[in-house]
Amino acid sequence: MTDKLTAQQFNKQIDEIGLSLDEKRWRLARLAWQAKLESLDNWASVMATNRYVKRTERTVREWAQVAELADSLPRRYNVPFTFYTRSLRYLDRLPVEVIMDALEQSEQDETTTAESFSTFLRNKANPITPPPFNLSDWLSGQYELCTDTMGLTLDEGELDAIDAVRSAVDEQRAKLVKAVTK
């Protein structure tokens, strides 16, 4: 029977394995970039189909681009390979200075995850802007327009049938307006 794993041992093993994985990702990326630069025939396919790699050619090409990106930056940021991969995906939508600032912030903030890093870049690339009008006012106006139009185009029997649904629609509209105005 083996000794029970301590928190210290667990953390040490995570560090060793994680560092080894990250180093290997970088080595593969640099090798892919070198093969690309040297115009090696089918370099992406050869690496992608290797029994230890087994990735798509697109992924291998992305690795080469990540190595190229890292080499093009003024300095190396002490963040995992994944952060560079995610940075690469926003290069066409964000200035490189914004990406470098995000990498630097992530380097300094140990709580930053790859997922939160991606969210940050996505929000920078696609900022959420409020509509140029009050949505609840617009919804109320559209609702009134619809109800006025129904009164003009439907006969008495059709209006009675619609009245049964109207209260449910009013209730849902009120919930929506309340949610939007919070």
Contacts in CASP RR format, 6 or more apart in sequence:
PFRMAT RR
TARGET T0000
AUTHOR 0000-0000-0000
METHOD contacts of the structure
MODEL  1
MTDKLTAQQFNKQIDEIGLSLDEKRWRLARLAWQAKLESLDNWASVMATN
RYVKRTERTVREWAQVAELADSLPRRYNVPFTFYTRSLRYLDRLPVEVIM
DALEQSEQDETTTAESFSTFLRNKANPITPPPFNLSDWLSGQYELCTDTM
GLTLDEGELDAIDAVRSAVDEQRAKLVKAVTK
22 80 0 8 1.000
22 81 0 8 1.000
25 63 0 8 1.000
25 81 0 8 1.000
26 67 0 8 1.000
26 81 0 8 1.000
28 47 0 8 1.000
28 53 0 8 1.000
28 63 0 8 1.000
29 63 0 8 1.000
29 64 0 8 1.000
29 66 0 8 1.000
29 67 0 8 1.000
29 70 0 8 1.000
29 81 0 8 1.000
30 67 0 8 1.000
31 47 0 8 1.000
32 43 0 8 1.000
32 44 0 8 1.000
32 47 0 8 1.000
32 60 0 8 1.000
32 61 0 8 1.000
32 63 0 8 1.000
32 64 0 8 1.000
32 67 0 8 1.000
33 63 0 8 1.000
33 64 0 8 1.000
33 65 0 8 1.000
33 67 0 8 1.000
33 68 0 8 1.000
33 71 0 8 1.000
35 43 0 8 1.000
35 46 0 8 1.000
35 47 0 8 1.000
35 64 0 8 1.000
36 43 0 8 1.000
36 44 0 8 1.000
36 61 0 8 1.000
36 64 0 8 1.000
40 46 0 8 1.000
43 60 0 8 1.000
44 57 0 8 1.000
44 60 0 8 1.000
44 61 0 8 1.000
44 64 0 8 1.000
45 57 0 8 1.000
47 53 0 8 1.000
47 55 0 8 1.000
47 60 0 8 1.000
48 54 0 8 1.000
48 55 0 8 1.000
48 56 0 8 1.000
48 57 0 8 1.000
48 59 0 8 1.000
48 60 0 8 1.000
53 60 0 8 1.000
62 85 0 8 1.000
62 88 0 8 1.000
63 85 0 8 1.000
65 88 0 8 1.000
66 81 0 8 1.000
66 84 0 8 1.000
66 85 0 8 1.000
66 88 0 8 1.000
69 84 0 8 1.000
69 87 0 8 1.000
69 88 0 8 1.000
69 91 0 8 1.000
70 76 0 8 1.000
70 84 0 8 1.000
73 96 0 8 1.000
73 100 0 8 1.000
73 103 0 8 1.000
74 100 0 8 1.000
77 83 0 8 1.000
77 84 0 8 1.000
77 100 0 8 1.000
77 103 0 8 1.000
77 104 0 8 1.000
77 106 0 8 1.000
77 107 0 8 1.000
78 107 0 8 1.000
79 103 0 8 1.000
79 106 0 8 1.000
79 107 0 8 1.000
80 114 0 8 1.000
82 114 0 8 1.000
83 103 0 8 1.000
83 106 0 8 1.000
83 114 0 8 1.000
83 117 0 8 1.000
84 103 0 8 1.000
86 114 0 8 1.000
86 117 0 8 1.000
86 118 0 8 1.000
86 121 0 8 1.000
87 99 0 8 1.000
87 102 0 8 1.000
87 103 0 8 1.000
87 121 0 8 1.000
89 121 0 8 1.000
90 99 0 8 1.000
90 121 0 8 1.000
90 122 0 8 1.000
90 124 0 8 1.000
90 125 0 8 1.000
91 99 0 8 1.000
93 125 0 8 1.000
93 126 0 8 1.000
94 121 0 8 1.000
94 124 0 8 1.000
94 125 0 8 1.000
98 124 0 8 1.000
99 121 0 8 1.000
102 117 0 8 1.000
102 120 0 8 1.000
102 121 0 8 1.000
102 124 0 8 1.000
105 112 0 8 1.000
106 112 0 8 1.000
106 117 0 8 1.000
135 180 0 8 1.000
136 177 0 8 1.000
136 180 0 8 1.000
136 181 0 8 1.000
139 173 0 8 1.000
139 176 0 8 1.000
139 177 0 8 1.000
139 180 0 8 1.000
140 173 0 8 1.000
140 177 0 8 1.000
143 173 0 8 1.000
147 166 0 8 1.000
150 159 0 8 1.000
150 162 0 8 1.000
151 159 0 8 1.000
154 162 0 8 1.000
END
